[in-house]
Amino acid sequence: MIPLNRSLPAPVTSQMALQHLRELRFERCGLPKLPTASTFAQKSASPMDQLLAFATVLRWLFAQIGGNLAQFSEFDEPNAISMEIITASRQFIQIENLAPHDLRSGSGDAVCSLLLAVCEAVLQKKPARQLEWKTKQETFNAVREEDDDKDDEQDTAFEEAMMHTFQAVGGKQQAQTQIAPGVQDAIKWQEECLHVEPQLASSKFQVSNDWRPDILKLSSLNLNLQAQTGTIHQQLQIVADQLDKQIEMLQQRESFLNQQISQFSGKLLECSRKHSSLQKEADDIVKEIENLTEQLQDATEKCKKVKQEMNIESQRINDASSVSYAKQAIAQLNTEIRDLDLKIVLAQQRLFQYEQK
């Protein structure tokens, strides 16, 4: 399973994914217009076309490693397409916290990160092929076969000439009696024959075989070899020129990539600095939130204590037992007062009667 790396920005991951797609021969993916580094990194005027192109590339990649992704049209819902892409990618990519709305636009960090991860999964299961030159390999094979056939014919003719030339040679002692090879001048040939004929007169060899036809054959073979060498040299020169052009293009591409990498590395450094500063601010905010949380807990505990005291006081206030005791005491005092009033009235009547007597 390939992890989904979403820490890099879209232009960087898009460039890396495009390099992997070139290694995988992405011209066979079926798109009418091949994607570039900015196809999925930047938003376009038609997000639906971007999303369909992204799904087509993923379908082609999944087909190479045994995956399956349905074919979509412009009438399908973007959220449904994004959900199908996420579901098909789970068996190859470790997808975490990737929502359908991250892919529905067909561009952005999430799209480029997912494309890069799928390319890495394909390269992990299926190694990339070596890049071919612009010249067709079949042409080189045909030229090579023709050269091999001509070389075989020349080798066969040379062997026949040598066998025909040295068929009378038996050993060292007999080889010394042979006419010296390589003589083409007629005068030297006659001098050589006059020198060798007395030695051959007493042997079984006859000076009837002329070596000059064989030498002519060898000279014609030499001319053919020179002509073939010239053609091969021309072909090698063409291949060398093509290699120089390819190397020059690769150097230009390398310089361009180095420039982009330097630019992206500077942007990445700035982003990392901003991220570190934001991380520090986030840590400070978290500490402040923790302090406020502690203060809130203390205030909550104090409020609970005050509430308990208020409940006790309200219970004490709402308690009617003392009031009932007071009412009973007042009623008893009223009865006693009535009794005292009656007694006072009786005492006054008695005093009034005593005064009349």
LUMRODREN-689510 format. One record per residue (C-alpha): residue number from 1; x, y, z; residue in one letter. Coordinates in nm, 3 decimals, always signed. Example, Ala and Ser with C-alpha at 12.3 -4.5 7.8 and 13.67 -1.06 7.14 Angstrom:
// LUMRODREN-689510
atom nuro = 1&u = +1.230&v = -0.450&w = +0.780&sero = a
atom nuro = 2&u = +1.367&v = -0.106&w = +0.714&sero = s
//
This chain:
// LUMRODREN-689510
atom nuro = 1&u = +0.000&v = +0.000&w = +0.000&sero = m
atom nuro = 2&u = +0.134&v = +0.341&w = -0.102&sero = i
atom nuro = 3&u = +0.073&v = +0.623&w = +0.151&sero = p
atom nuro = 4&u = -0.098&v = +0.940&w = +0.029&sero = l
atom nuro = 5&u = +0.142&v = +1.231&w = +0.085&sero = n
atom nuro = 6&u = -0.044&v = +1.564&w = +0.094&sero = r
atom nuro = 7&u = +0.237&v = +1.772&w = +0.245&sero = s
atom nuro = 8&u = +0.374&v = +1.898&w = -0.090&sero = l
atom nuro = 9&u = +0.201&v = +2.163&w = -0.304&sero = p
atom nuro = 10&u = +0.020&v = +2.075&w = -0.624&sero = a
atom nuro = 11&u = +0.284&v = +2.203&w = -0.875&sero = p
atom nuro = 12&u = +0.555&v = +1.983&w = -0.720&sero = v
atom nuro = 13&u = +0.346&v = +1.665&w = -0.703&sero = t
atom nuro = 14&u = +0.209&v = +1.730&w = -1.052&sero = s
atom nuro = 15&u = +0.561&v = +1.755&w = -1.197&sero = q
atom nuro = 16&u = +0.666&v = +1.432&w = -1.021&sero = m
atom nuro = 17&u = +0.352&v = +1.252&w = -1.139&sero = a
atom nuro = 18&u = +0.411&v = +1.370&w = -1.497&sero = l
atom nuro = 19&u = +0.764&v = +1.224&w = -1.487&sero = q
atom nuro = 20&u = +0.623&v = +0.888&w = -1.373&sero = h
atom nuro = 21&u = +0.357&v = +0.903&w = -1.646&sero = l
atom nuro = 22&u = +0.626&v = +0.955&w = -1.909&sero = r
atom nuro = 23&u = +0.806&v = +0.647&w = -1.782&sero = e
atom nuro = 24&u = +0.479&v = +0.454&w = -1.810&sero = l
atom nuro = 25&u = +0.410&v = +0.574&w = -2.170&sero = r
atom nuro = 26&u = +0.109&v = +0.786&w = -2.082&sero = f
atom nuro = 27&u = +0.046&v = +0.864&w = -2.450&sero = e
atom nuro = 28&u = -0.148&v = +0.534&w = -2.454&sero = r
atom nuro = 29&u = -0.398&v = +0.638&w = -2.189&sero = c
atom nuro = 30&u = -0.657&v = +0.739&w = -2.450&sero = g
atom nuro = 31&u = -0.680&v = +1.113&w = -2.391&sero = l
atom nuro = 32&u = -0.704&v = +1.330&w = -2.704&sero = p
atom nuro = 33&u = -0.475&v = +1.587&w = -2.538&sero = k
atom nuro = 34&u = -0.194&v = +1.461&w = -2.318&sero = l
atom nuro = 35&u = -0.177&v = +1.615&w = -1.968&sero = p
atom nuro = 36&u = +0.098&v = +1.857&w = -1.872&sero = t
atom nuro = 37&u = +0.239&v = +1.973&w = -1.540&sero = a
atom nuro = 38&u = -0.036&v = +2.234&w = -1.504&sero = s
atom nuro = 39&u = -0.331&v = +2.020&w = -1.618&sero = t
atom nuro = 40&u = -0.426&v = +1.899&w = -1.269&sero = f
atom nuro = 41&u = -0.238&v = +2.160&w = -1.065&sero = a
atom nuro = 42&u = -0.439&v = +2.464&w = -1.176&sero = q
atom nuro = 43&u = -0.810&v = +2.522&w = -1.211&sero = k
atom nuro = 44&u = -0.956&v = +2.550&w = -1.560&sero = s
atom nuro = 45&u = -1.272&v = +2.699&w = -1.702&sero = a
atom nuro = 46&u = -1.429&v = +2.351&w = -1.719&sero = s
atom nuro = 47&u = -1.379&v = +2.156&w = -1.393&sero = p
atom nuro = 48&u = -1.592&v = +1.869&w = -1.525&sero = m
atom nuro = 49&u = -1.354&v = +1.811&w = -1.818&sero = d
atom nuro = 50&u = -1.062&v = +1.815&w = -1.575&sero = q
atom nuro = 51&u = -1.233&v = +1.559&w = -1.353&sero = l
atom nuro = 52&u = -1.314&v = +1.332&w = -1.651&sero = l
atom nuro = 53&u = -0.951&v = +1.353&w = -1.775&sero = a
atom nuro = 54&u = -0.828&v = +1.269&w = -1.425&sero = f
atom nuro = 55&u = -1.062&v = +0.968&w = -1.409&sero = a
atom nuro = 56&u = -0.945&v = +0.850&w = -1.754&sero = t
atom nuro = 57&u = -0.579&v = +0.858&w = -1.648&sero = v
atom nuro = 58&u = -0.660&v = +0.673&w = -1.325&sero = l
atom nuro = 59&u = -0.863&v = +0.411&w = -1.516&sero = r
atom nuro = 60&u = -0.563&v = +0.348&w = -1.745&sero = w
atom nuro = 61&u = -0.327&v = +0.320&w = -1.447&sero = l
atom nuro = 62&u = -0.559&v = +0.088&w = -1.253&sero = f
atom nuro = 63&u = -0.595&v = -0.139&w = -1.557&sero = a
atom nuro = 64&u = -0.218&v = -0.203&w = -1.552&sero = q
atom nuro = 65&u = -0.219&v = -0.334&w = -1.192&sero = i
atom nuro = 66&u = -0.548&v = -0.522&w = -1.190&sero = g
atom nuro = 67&u = -0.773&v = -0.242&w = -1.065&sero = g
atom nuro = 68&u = -1.110&v = -0.138&w = -1.202&sero = n
atom nuro = 69&u = -1.271&v = +0.203&w = -1.240&sero = l
atom nuro = 70&u = -1.599&v = +0.272&w = -1.414&sero = a
atom nuro = 71&u = -1.624&v = +0.496&w = -1.719&sero = q
atom nuro = 72&u = -1.792&v = +0.830&w = -1.660&sero = f
atom nuro = 73&u = -1.958&v = +1.094&w = -1.874&sero = s
atom nuro = 74&u = -2.030&v = +1.462&w = -1.842&sero = e
atom nuro = 75&u = -2.384&v = +1.384&w = -1.721&sero = f
atom nuro = 76&u = -2.262&v = +1.211&w = -1.403&sero = d
atom nuro = 77&u = -2.255&v = +1.383&w = -1.068&sero = e
atom nuro = 78&u = -1.905&v = +1.510&w = -0.969&sero = p
atom nuro = 79&u = -1.947&v = +1.390&w = -0.609&sero = n
atom nuro = 80&u = -2.042&v = +1.042&w = -0.732&sero = a
atom nuro = 81&u = -1.738&v = +1.033&w = -0.963&sero = i
atom nuro = 82&u = -1.511&v = +1.142&w = -0.677&sero = s
atom nuro = 83&u = -1.658&v = +0.875&w = -0.449&sero = m
atom nuro = 84&u = -1.601&v = +0.604&w = -0.711&sero = e
atom nuro = 85&u = -1.238&v = +0.718&w = -0.752&sero = i
atom nuro = 86&u = -1.178&v = +0.705&w = -0.375&sero = i
atom nuro = 87&u = -1.337&v = +0.359&w = -0.350&sero = t
atom nuro = 88&u = -1.128&v = +0.219&w = -0.638&sero = a
atom nuro = 89&u = -0.807&v = +0.369&w = -0.493&sero = s
atom nuro = 90&u = -0.843&v = +0.216&w = -0.145&sero = r
atom nuro = 91&u = -0.704&v = -0.123&w = -0.253&sero = q
atom nuro = 92&u = -0.374&v = +0.036&w = -0.364&sero = f
atom nuro = 93&u = -0.345&v = +0.365&w = -0.168&sero = i
atom nuro = 94&u = -0.368&v = +0.439&w = +0.204&sero = q
atom nuro = 95&u = -0.637&v = +0.706&w = +0.186&sero = i
atom nuro = 96&u = -0.709&v = +0.892&w = +0.507&sero = e
atom nuro = 97&u = -0.921&v = +1.205&w = +0.550&sero = n
atom nuro = 98&u = -0.985&v = +1.236&w = +0.174&sero = l
atom nuro = 99&u = -1.334&v = +1.367&w = +0.104&sero = a
atom nuro = 100&u = -1.515&v = +1.367&w = -0.234&sero = p
atom nuro = 101&u = -1.524&v = +1.746&w = -0.243&sero = h
atom nuro = 102&u = -1.139&v = +1.745&w = -0.255&sero = d
atom nuro = 103&u = -1.152&v = +1.576&w = -0.598&sero = l
atom nuro = 104&u = -1.469&v = +1.712&w = -0.757&sero = r
atom nuro = 105&u = -1.290&v = +2.010&w = -0.917&sero = s
atom nuro = 106&u = -1.037&v = +1.782&w = -1.093&sero = g
atom nuro = 107&u = -0.744&v = +1.995&w = -0.974&sero = s
atom nuro = 108&u = -0.558&v = +2.087&w = -0.657&sero = g
atom nuro = 109&u = -0.327&v = +1.933&w = -0.400&sero = d
atom nuro = 110&u = -0.545&v = +1.629&w = -0.331&sero = a
atom nuro = 111&u = -0.582&v = +1.541&w = -0.703&sero = v
atom nuro = 112&u = -0.208&v = +1.568&w = -0.774&sero = c
atom nuro = 113&u = -0.118&v = +1.375&w = -0.458&sero = s
atom nuro = 114&u = -0.356&v = +1.092&w = -0.548&sero = l
atom nuro = 115&u = -0.223&v = +1.081&w = -0.907&sero = l
atom nuro = 116&u = +0.137&v = +1.062&w = -0.781&sero = l
atom nuro = 117&u = +0.051&v = +0.784&w = -0.535&sero = a
atom nuro = 118&u = -0.123&v = +0.577&w = -0.805&sero = v
atom nuro = 119&u = +0.176&v = +0.621&w = -1.041&sero = c
atom nuro = 120&u = +0.410&v = +0.503&w = -0.765&sero = e
atom nuro = 121&u = +0.186&v = +0.201&w = -0.704&sero = a
atom nuro = 122&u = +0.197&v = +0.110&w = -1.075&sero = v
atom nuro = 123&u = +0.576&v = +0.152&w = -1.089&sero = l
atom nuro = 124&u = +0.611&v = -0.063&w = -0.777&sero = q
atom nuro = 125&u = +0.416&v = -0.351&w = -0.932&sero = k
atom nuro = 126&u = +0.519&v = -0.296&w = -1.294&sero = k
atom nuro = 127&u = +0.873&v = -0.164&w = -1.367&sero = p
atom nuro = 128&u = +0.902&v = +0.112&w = -1.625&sero = a
atom nuro = 129&u = +1.039&v = +0.038&w = -1.972&sero = r
atom nuro = 130&u = +1.346&v = +0.196&w = -2.118&sero = q
atom nuro = 131&u = +1.278&v = +0.500&w = -2.333&sero = l
atom nuro = 132&u = +1.322&v = +0.449&w = -2.707&sero = e
atom nuro = 133&u = +1.486&v = +0.691&w = -2.947&sero = w
atom nuro = 134&u = +1.280&v = +0.870&w = -3.208&sero = k
atom nuro = 135&u = +1.419&v = +0.647&w = -3.487&sero = t
atom nuro = 136&u = +1.212&v = +0.332&w = -3.522&sero = k
atom nuro = 137&u = +1.370&v = +0.016&w = -3.385&sero = q
atom nuro = 138&u = +1.237&v = -0.183&w = -3.677&sero = e
atom nuro = 139&u = +1.451&v = +0.023&w = -3.918&sero = t
atom nuro = 140&u = +1.760&v = -0.046&w = -3.715&sero = f
atom nuro = 141&u = +1.674&v = -0.416&w = -3.700&sero = n
atom nuro = 142&u = +1.624&v = -0.432&w = -4.079&sero = a
atom nuro = 143&u = +1.953&v = -0.252&w = -4.145&sero = v
atom nuro = 144&u = +2.127&v = -0.478&w = -3.895&sero = r
atom nuro = 145&u = +1.985&v = -0.793&w = -4.060&sero = e
atom nuro = 146&u = +2.094&v = -0.672&w = -4.405&sero = e
atom nuro = 147&u = +2.443&v = -0.600&w = -4.273&sero = d
atom nuro = 148&u = +2.458&v = -0.944&w = -4.111&sero = d
atom nuro = 149&u = +2.352&v = -1.111&w = -4.438&sero = d
atom nuro = 150&u = +2.613&v = -0.919&w = -4.636&sero = k
atom nuro = 151&u = +2.879&v = -1.001&w = -4.377&sero = d
atom nuro = 152&u = +2.785&v = -1.370&w = -4.396&sero = d
atom nuro = 153&u = +2.807&v = -1.366&w = -4.775&sero = e
atom nuro = 154&u = +3.144&v = -1.193&w = -4.765&sero = q
atom nuro = 155&u = +3.273&v = -1.435&w = -4.503&sero = d
atom nuro = 156&u = +3.156&v = -1.732&w = -4.712&sero = t
atom nuro = 157&u = +3.321&v = -1.595&w = -5.029&sero = a
atom nuro = 158&u = +3.641&v = -1.523&w = -4.840&sero = f
atom nuro = 159&u = +3.647&v = -1.873&w = -4.690&sero = e
atom nuro = 160&u = +3.588&v = -2.030&w = -5.033&sero = e
atom nuro = 161&u = +3.868&v = -1.822&w = -5.184&sero = a
atom nuro = 162&u = +4.108&v = -1.913&w = -4.905&sero = m
atom nuro = 163&u = +4.015&v = -2.281&w = -4.924&sero = m
atom nuro = 164&u = +4.059&v = -2.275&w = -5.301&sero = h
atom nuro = 165&u = +4.392&v = -2.096&w = -5.260&sero = t
atom nuro = 166&u = +4.539&v = -2.315&w = -4.987&sero = f
atom nuro = 167&u = +4.386&v = -2.650&w = -5.076&sero = q
atom nuro = 168&u = +4.722&v = -2.771&w = -5.213&sero = a
atom nuro = 169&u = +4.911&v = -2.681&w = -4.897&sero = v
atom nuro = 170&u = +4.987&v = -2.987&w = -4.679&sero = g
atom nuro = 171&u = +5.243&v = -2.874&w = -4.423&sero = g
atom nuro = 172&u = +5.538&v = -2.646&w = -4.357&sero = k
atom nuro = 173&u = +5.776&v = -2.823&w = -4.591&sero = q
atom nuro = 174&u = +5.527&v = -2.819&w = -4.878&sero = q
atom nuro = 175&u = +5.424&v = -2.459&w = -4.803&sero = a
atom nuro = 176&u = +5.776&v = -2.343&w = -4.871&sero = q
atom nuro = 177&u = +5.742&v = -2.471&w = -5.231&sero = t
atom nuro = 178&u = +5.425&v = -2.267&w = -5.298&sero = q
atom nuro = 179&u = +5.427&v = -1.949&w = -5.500&sero = i
atom nuro = 180&u = +5.422&v = -1.645&w = -5.272&sero = a
atom nuro = 181&u = +5.065&v = -1.507&w = -5.231&sero = p
atom nuro = 182&u = +4.978&v = -1.149&w = -5.311&sero = g
atom nuro = 183&u = +5.166&v = -1.127&w = -5.644&sero = v
atom nuro = 184&u = +4.970&v = -0.916&w = -5.891&sero = q
atom nuro = 185&u = +5.238&v = -0.789&w = -6.127&sero = d
atom nuro = 186&u = +5.287&v = -1.014&w = -6.435&sero = a
atom nuro = 187&u = +5.666&v = -0.972&w = -6.439&sero = i
atom nuro = 188&u = +5.696&v = -1.062&w = -6.073&sero = k
atom nuro = 189&u = +5.461&v = -1.355&w = -6.137&sero = w
atom nuro = 190&u = +5.691&v = -1.491&w = -6.408&sero = q
atom nuro = 191&u = +5.997&v = -1.444&w = -6.188&sero = e
atom nuro = 192&u = +5.821&v = -1.625&w = -5.907&sero = e
atom nuro = 193&u = +5.722&v = -1.910&w = -6.142&sero = c
atom nuro = 194&u = +6.082&v = -1.943&w = -6.270&sero = l
atom nuro = 195&u = +6.203&v = -1.957&w = -5.913&sero = h
atom nuro = 196&u = +5.948&v = -2.214&w = -5.797&sero = v
atom nuro = 197&u = +5.909&v = -2.437&w = -6.108&sero = e
atom nuro = 198&u = +6.238&v = -2.627&w = -6.052&sero = p
atom nuro = 199&u = +6.128&v = -2.711&w = -5.700&sero = q
atom nuro = 200&u = +5.785&v = -2.823&w = -5.817&sero = l
atom nuro = 201&u = +5.919&v = -3.035&w = -6.103&sero = a
atom nuro = 202&u = +6.017&v = -3.314&w = -5.870&sero = s
atom nuro = 203&u = +5.695&v = -3.304&w = -5.668&sero = s
atom nuro = 204&u = +5.332&v = -3.375&w = -5.733&sero = k
atom nuro = 205&u = +5.235&v = -3.006&w = -5.743&sero = f
atom nuro = 206&u = +5.177&v = -2.838&w = -6.076&sero = q
atom nuro = 207&u = +5.202&v = -2.471&w = -6.154&sero = v
atom nuro = 208&u = +4.870&v = -2.464&w = -6.330&sero = s
atom nuro = 209&u = +4.666&v = -2.269&w = -6.079&sero = n
atom nuro = 210&u = +4.679&v = -1.895&w = -6.121&sero = d
atom nuro = 211&u = +4.629&v = -1.704&w = -5.797&sero = w
atom nuro = 212&u = +4.544&v = -1.377&w = -5.959&sero = r
atom nuro = 213&u = +4.165&v = -1.447&w = -5.985&sero = p
atom nuro = 214&u = +4.164&v = -1.517&w = -5.615&sero = d
atom nuro = 215&u = +4.349&v = -1.193&w = -5.553&sero = i
atom nuro = 216&u = +4.094&v = -1.011&w = -5.768&sero = l
atom nuro = 217&u = +3.816&v = -1.167&w = -5.563&sero = k
atom nuro = 218&u = +3.987&v = -1.058&w = -5.245&sero = l
atom nuro = 219&u = +4.030&v = -0.707&w = -5.381&sero = s
atom nuro = 220&u = +3.659&v = -0.693&w = -5.477&sero = s
atom nuro = 221&u = +3.573&v = -0.817&w = -5.127&sero = l
atom nuro = 222&u = +3.795&v = -0.544&w = -4.988&sero = n
atom nuro = 223&u = +3.609&v = -0.284&w = -5.195&sero = l
atom nuro = 224&u = +3.276&v = -0.421&w = -5.073&sero = n
atom nuro = 225&u = +3.399&v = -0.409&w = -4.716&sero = l
atom nuro = 226&u = +3.510&v = -0.050&w = -4.764&sero = q
atom nuro = 227&u = +3.170&v = +0.044&w = -4.910&sero = a
atom nuro = 228&u = +2.988&v = -0.132&w = -4.626&sero = q
atom nuro = 229&u = +3.220&v = +0.034&w = -4.378&sero = t
atom nuro = 230&u = +3.128&v = +0.372&w = -4.530&sero = g
atom nuro = 231&u = +2.755&v = +0.303&w = -4.501&sero = t
atom nuro = 232&u = +2.793&v = +0.174&w = -4.147&sero = i
atom nuro = 233&u = +2.997&v = +0.483&w = -4.063&sero = h
atom nuro = 234&u = +2.717&v = +0.703&w = -4.203&sero = q
atom nuro = 235&u = +2.455&v = +0.514&w = -4.004&sero = q
atom nuro = 236&u = +2.668&v = +0.540&w = -3.691&sero = l
atom nuro = 237&u = +2.709&v = +0.911&w = -3.757&sero = q
atom nuro = 238&u = +2.331&v = +0.949&w = -3.788&sero = i
atom nuro = 239&u = +2.283&v = +0.760&w = -3.461&sero = v
atom nuro = 240&u = +2.552&v = +0.975&w = -3.296&sero = a
atom nuro = 241&u = +2.380&v = +1.293&w = -3.419&sero = d
atom nuro = 242&u = +2.048&v = +1.170&w = -3.284&sero = q
atom nuro = 243&u = +2.213&v = +1.081&w = -2.954&sero = l
atom nuro = 244&u = +2.367&v = +1.429&w = -2.937&sero = d
atom nuro = 245&u = +2.025&v = +1.586&w = -3.001&sero = k
atom nuro = 246&u = +1.863&v = +1.367&w = -2.738&sero = q
atom nuro = 247&u = +2.139&v = +1.446&w = -2.489&sero = i
atom nuro = 248&u = +2.102&v = +1.818&w = -2.563&sero = e
atom nuro = 249&u = +1.726&v = +1.793&w = -2.512&sero = m
atom nuro = 250&u = +1.780&v = +1.604&w = -2.188&sero = l
atom nuro = 251&u = +2.027&v = +1.867&w = -2.071&sero = q
atom nuro = 252&u = +1.779&v = +2.144&w = -2.152&sero = q
atom nuro = 253&u = +1.507&v = +1.951&w = -1.972&sero = r
atom nuro = 254&u = +1.738&v = +1.897&w = -1.676&sero = e
atom nuro = 255&u = +1.822&v = +2.268&w = -1.656&sero = s
atom nuro = 256&u = +1.451&v = +2.354&w = -1.679&sero = f
atom nuro = 257&u = +1.370&v = +2.104&w = -1.406&sero = l
atom nuro = 258&u = +1.652&v = +2.236&w = -1.191&sero = n
atom nuro = 259&u = +1.511&v = +2.587&w = -1.227&sero = q
atom nuro = 260&u = +1.164&v = +2.468&w = -1.136&sero = q
atom nuro = 261&u = +1.302&v = +2.269&w = -0.843&sero = i
atom nuro = 262&u = +1.489&v = +2.576&w = -0.717&sero = s
atom nuro = 263&u = +1.171&v = +2.783&w = -0.747&sero = q
atom nuro = 264&u = +0.958&v = +2.518&w = -0.580&sero = f
atom nuro = 265&u = +1.220&v = +2.462&w = -0.310&sero = s
atom nuro = 266&u = +1.214&v = +2.837&w = -0.232&sero = g
atom nuro = 267&u = +0.835&v = +2.832&w = -0.217&sero = k
atom nuro = 268&u = +0.846&v = +2.517&w = -0.006&sero = l
atom nuro = 269&u = +1.091&v = +2.685&w = +0.233&sero = l
atom nuro = 270&u = +0.861&v = +2.987&w = +0.265&sero = e
atom nuro = 271&u = +0.564&v = +2.759&w = +0.322&sero = c
atom nuro = 272&u = +0.756&v = +2.566&w = +0.586&sero = s
atom nuro = 273&u = +0.845&v = +2.891&w = +0.762&sero = r
atom nuro = 274&u = +0.485&v = +3.007&w = +0.751&sero = k
atom nuro = 275&u = +0.377&v = +2.666&w = +0.873&sero = h
atom nuro = 276&u = +0.622&v = +2.682&w = +1.165&sero = s
atom nuro = 277&u = +0.504&v = +3.034&w = +1.259&sero = s
atom nuro = 278&u = +0.139&v = +2.925&w = +1.235&sero = l
atom nuro = 279&u = +0.223&v = +2.617&w = +1.440&sero = q
atom nuro = 280&u = +0.374&v = +2.838&w = +1.711&sero = k
atom nuro = 281&u = +0.067&v = +3.062&w = +1.706&sero = e
atom nuro = 282&u = -0.154&v = +2.756&w = +1.726&sero = a
atom nuro = 283&u = +0.046&v = +2.629&w = +2.025&sero = d
atom nuro = 284&u = +0.010&v = +2.967&w = +2.198&sero = d
atom nuro = 285&u = -0.363&v = +2.967&w = +2.128&sero = i
atom nuro = 286&u = -0.390&v = +2.615&w = +2.267&sero = v
atom nuro = 287&u = -0.208&v = +2.723&w = +2.585&sero = k
atom nuro = 288&u = -0.440&v = +3.024&w = +2.621&sero = e
atom nuro = 289&u = -0.740&v = +2.799&w = +2.571&sero = i
atom nuro = 290&u = -0.607&v = +2.565&w = +2.839&sero = e
atom nuro = 291&u = -0.560&v = +2.857&w = +3.081&sero = n
atom nuro = 292&u = -0.908&v = +2.988&w = +3.005&sero = l
atom nuro = 293&u = -1.044&v = +2.637&w = +3.053&sero = t
atom nuro = 294&u = -0.881&v = +2.614&w = +3.394&sero = e
atom nuro = 295&u = -1.019&v = +2.956&w = +3.490&sero = q
atom nuro = 296&u = -1.361&v = +2.849&w = +3.369&sero = l
atom nuro = 297&u = -1.341&v = +2.533&w = +3.580&sero = q
atom nuro = 298&u = -1.247&v = +2.738&w = +3.888&sero = d
atom nuro = 299&u = -1.534&v = +2.980&w = +3.825&sero = a
atom nuro = 300&u = -1.767&v = +2.685&w = +3.776&sero = t
atom nuro = 301&u = -1.663&v = +2.534&w = +4.108&sero = e
atom nuro = 302&u = -1.713&v = +2.868&w = +4.283&sero = k
atom nuro = 303&u = -2.056&v = +2.902&w = +4.123&sero = c
atom nuro = 304&u = -2.142&v = +2.553&w = +4.245&sero = k
atom nuro = 305&u = -2.042&v = +2.643&w = +4.602&sero = k
atom nuro = 306&u = -2.243&v = +2.970&w = +4.592&sero = v
atom nuro = 307&u = -2.537&v = +2.780&w = +4.452&sero = k
atom nuro = 308&u = -2.519&v = +2.527&w = +4.734&sero = q
atom nuro = 309&u = -2.508&v = +2.810&w = +4.993&sero = e
atom nuro = 310&u = -2.802&v = +2.979&w = +4.826&sero = m
atom nuro = 311&u = -2.995&v = +2.654&w = +4.827&sero = n
atom nuro = 312&u = -2.926&v = +2.608&w = +5.198&sero = i
atom nuro = 313&u = -3.030&v = +2.965&w = +5.272&sero = e
atom nuro = 314&u = -3.345&v = +2.931&w = +5.063&sero = s
atom nuro = 315&u = -3.430&v = +2.610&w = +5.243&sero = q
atom nuro = 316&u = -3.376&v = +2.788&w = +5.574&sero = r
atom nuro = 317&u = -3.591&v = +3.077&w = +5.460&sero = i
atom nuro = 318&u = -3.864&v = +2.855&w = +5.322&sero = n
atom nuro = 319&u = -3.872&v = +2.644&w = +5.639&sero = d
atom nuro = 320&u = -4.217&v = +2.725&w = +5.820&sero = a
atom nuro = 321&u = -4.159&v = +2.545&w = +6.151&sero = s
atom nuro = 322&u = -4.039&v = +2.857&w = +6.340&sero = s
atom nuro = 323&u = -4.331&v = +3.058&w = +6.202&sero = v
atom nuro = 324&u = -4.576&v = +2.796&w = +6.325&sero = s
atom nuro = 325&u = -4.411&v = +2.804&w = +6.668&sero = y
atom nuro = 326&u = -4.445&v = +3.184&w = +6.672&sero = a
atom nuro = 327&u = -4.810&v = +3.162&w = +6.571&sero = k
atom nuro = 328&u = -4.878&v = +2.914&w = +6.848&sero = q
atom nuro = 329&u = -4.702&v = +3.137&w = +7.100&sero = a
atom nuro = 330&u = -4.900&v = +3.442&w = +6.983&sero = i
atom nuro = 331&u = -5.226&v = +3.248&w = +7.006&sero = a
atom nuro = 332&u = -5.135&v = +3.133&w = +7.355&sero = q
atom nuro = 333&u = -5.050&v = +3.493&w = +7.453&sero = l
atom nuro = 334&u = -5.385&v = +3.608&w = +7.315&sero = n
atom nuro = 335&u = -5.570&v = +3.355&w = +7.527&sero = t
atom nuro = 336&u = -5.375&v = +3.455&w = +7.833&sero = e
atom nuro = 337&u = -5.445&v = +3.823&w = +7.762&sero = i
atom nuro = 338&u = -5.820&v = +3.746&w = +7.738&sero = r
atom nuro = 339&u = -5.806&v = +3.564&w = +8.069&sero = d
atom nuro = 340&u = -5.625&v = +3.856&w = +8.231&sero = l
atom nuro = 341&u = -5.885&v = +4.100&w = +8.088&sero = d
atom nuro = 342&u = -6.168&v = +3.894&w = +8.234&sero = l
atom nuro = 343&u = -5.995&v = +3.874&w = +8.568&sero = k
atom nuro = 344&u = -5.937&v = +4.254&w = +8.563&sero = i
atom nuro = 345&u = -6.305&v = +4.316&w = +8.481&sero = v
atom nuro = 346&u = -6.416&v = +4.088&w = +8.762&sero = l
atom nuro = 347&u = -6.177&v = +4.259&w = +9.001&sero = a
atom nuro = 348&u = -6.311&v = +4.602&w = +8.900&sero = q
atom nuro = 349&u = -6.672&v = +4.488&w = +8.954&sero = q
atom nuro = 350&u = -6.589&v = +4.356&w = +9.296&sero = r
atom nuro = 351&u = -6.411&v = +4.678&w = +9.391&sero = l
atom nuro = 352&u = -6.709&v = +4.878&w = +9.265&sero = f
atom nuro = 353&u = -6.944&v = +4.670&w = +9.479&sero = q
atom nuro = 354&u = -6.725&v = +4.713&w = +9.783&sero = y
atom nuro = 355&u = -6.721&v = +5.091&w = +9.735&sero = e
atom nuro = 356&u = -7.105&v = +5.100&w = +9.714&sero = q
atom nuro = 357&u = -7.138&v = +4.914&w = +10.039&sero = k
//
